[in-house]
Amino acid sequence: MTDKEDILATVRRILVGEFELDPAAILLDTHLVDELDLDSIDAIDLAVRLEENSGHTLEEEELKALETVRDVVELVYSKLQRTSAA
């Protein structure tokens, strides 16, 4: 995962694979809870998969702030940018 498109593709792949969601329904502005019907356990599963794919730890407070797919993409992207800048 190097850019936002790659991250979105990874998030989409995880959501489709883990939660059997329609890939066409997973857009940047799609709401994780209201539109994809993810609950707190699902969010933990998503976070674990993202951590495995990105090699970065996602903190609980960061996860609580996620509302949309765009939020997820931006969080992972910012983590990757911090690493590449270091």
C-alpha positions as CSV (number, residue, x, y, z in Angstrom):
1,M,0.0,0.0,0.0
2,T,1.6,3.2,-1.1
3,D,-1.0,5.7,-2.1
4,K,-4.7,6.3,-1.3
5,E,-6.0,4.3,-4.3
6,D,-3.9,1.3,-3.1
7,I,-5.2,1.7,0.4
8,L,-8.8,2.0,-0.8
9,A,-8.4,-1.2,-2.8
10,T,-7.0,-3.0,0.3
11,V,-9.8,-1.7,2.5
12,R,-12.3,-2.8,-0.1
13,R,-10.7,-6.2,-0.4
14,I,-10.8,-6.7,3.4
15,L,-14.4,-5.6,3.7
16,V,-15.5,-7.8,0.9
17,G,-13.5,-10.8,2.1
18,E,-14.2,-10.5,5.8
19,F,-17.8,-9.2,5.8
20,E,-19.1,-10.4,2.4
21,L,-20.0,-6.9,1.3
22,D,-20.7,-5.8,-2.3
23,P,-17.5,-4.1,-3.6
24,A,-19.7,-1.6,-5.5
25,A,-21.1,-0.4,-2.1
26,I,-17.7,0.5,-0.7
27,L,-17.0,4.1,-1.7
28,L,-14.9,6.7,0.0
29,D,-18.0,8.4,1.6
30,T,-19.7,5.1,2.6
31,H,-20.5,5.2,6.3
32,L,-19.1,2.1,8.1
33,V,-21.9,1.7,10.6
34,D,-24.9,3.3,8.9
35,E,-24.4,1.9,5.4
36,L,-22.1,-1.1,5.8
37,D,-23.7,-2.2,9.1
38,L,-20.4,-2.8,10.8
39,D,-20.4,-3.2,14.6
40,S,-17.6,-2.8,17.1
41,I,-16.4,-6.4,16.7
42,D,-16.3,-5.9,12.9
43,A,-14.3,-2.7,13.4
44,I,-11.8,-4.7,15.5
45,D,-11.5,-7.3,12.7
46,L,-11.0,-4.5,10.1
47,A,-8.3,-2.9,12.3
48,V,-6.5,-6.2,12.7
49,R,-6.5,-6.8,9.0
50,L,-5.3,-3.3,8.3
51,E,-2.5,-3.6,10.8
52,E,-1.4,-6.9,9.2
53,N,-1.5,-5.3,5.7
54,S,0.2,-2.0,6.6
55,G,2.5,-3.0,9.4
56,H,1.3,-0.2,11.6
57,T,-0.6,-0.2,14.8
58,L,-3.9,1.6,14.9
59,E,-4.7,3.0,18.3
60,E,-8.1,2.6,20.0
61,E,-8.7,6.4,20.0
62,E,-8.0,6.6,16.2
63,L,-10.3,3.7,15.6
64,K,-13.1,5.3,17.5
65,A,-13.0,8.4,15.3
66,L,-13.5,6.4,12.1
67,E,-16.9,6.9,10.5
68,T,-16.4,6.5,6.7
69,V,-14.2,4.5,4.4
70,R,-12.4,7.8,3.6
71,D,-11.5,8.1,7.3
72,V,-10.0,4.6,7.2
73,V,-8.0,5.4,4.1
74,E,-6.8,8.7,5.5
75,L,-5.7,7.1,8.8
76,V,-3.7,4.4,7.1
77,Y,-2.2,6.9,4.6
78,S,-1.1,9.2,7.4
79,K,0.5,6.3,9.2
80,L,2.4,5.3,6.1
81,Q,3.5,8.9,5.4
82,R,4.9,9.3,8.9
83,T,7.0,6.2,8.4
84,S,8.3,7.2,5.0
85,A,9.2,10.7,6.4
86,A,11.1,9.3,9.3
